[in-house]
Amino acid sequence: MKKIIAVLMIITAPFVAVLTSSFIRSGEQDPSAAKVDQVEGIYVFMLSKPTAAYETLGSIEKKGIVASGKPSEMLQLMVKKAKKEYPTTQGIIFTATDMYKADCVKFKP
């Protein structure tokens, strides 16, 4: 009986090793991966795109003069505009560094 158990352990050992090694992380990470912050519940992407599947609802553009033009002010204005024009918006993708244009997106389930 002990011999049978020993033989079974020897035979199954390679399979167990392969299975357990597939659950261990390799330690390599994608340097372009990031955790995206939210502003008022909207994910904000600046010159980047989400890795999750999404659909573009439309684009928004800030026209006219902005009081200070500071990034924090532009961000708040664009988030409010996105919520107003596309109420189901889950994220905005700024397509230019001046923050005057952005795409509004909704993530696919």
MOWOFEN-V591535 format. One record per residue. N is the residue number from 0. RES is the residue in one letter. NEAR is the number of other C-alpha atoms within 8 Angstrom. Layout:
BEGIN
N/RES/NEAR
N/RES/NEAR
END
This chain:
BEGIN
0/M/4
1/K/5
2/K/6
3/I/7
4/I/8
5/A/8
6/V/8
7/L/8
8/M/8
9/I/8
10/I/7
11/T/8
12/A/8
13/P/8
14/F/7
15/V/8
16/A/8
17/V/8
18/L/8
19/T/8
20/S/7
21/S/7
22/F/6
23/I/6
24/R/6
25/S/4
26/G/4
27/E/5
28/Q/5
29/D/5
30/P/4
31/S/4
32/A/6
33/A/4
34/K/4
35/V/7
36/D/6
37/Q/8
38/V/8
39/E/5
40/G/6
41/I/11
42/Y/11
43/V/12
44/F/12
45/M/10
46/L/9
47/S/7
48/K/7
49/P/7
50/T/4
51/A/6
52/A/7
53/Y/9
54/E/8
55/T/8
56/L/10
57/G/8
58/S/8
59/I/12
60/E/8
61/K/7
62/K/5
63/G/4
64/I/4
65/V/6
66/A/4
67/S/5
68/G/7
69/K/6
70/P/7
71/S/6
72/E/9
73/M/12
74/L/9
75/Q/8
76/L/8
77/M/13
78/V/12
79/K/8
80/K/9
81/A/13
82/K/10
83/K/7
84/E/7
85/Y/10
86/P/7
87/T/6
88/T/13
89/Q/11
90/G/12
91/I/15
92/I/14
93/F/14
94/T/10
95/A/10
96/T/7
97/D/5
98/M/11
99/Y/10
100/K/12
101/A/14
102/D/13
103/C/16
104/V/14
105/K/12
106/F/10
107/K/7
108/P/2
END
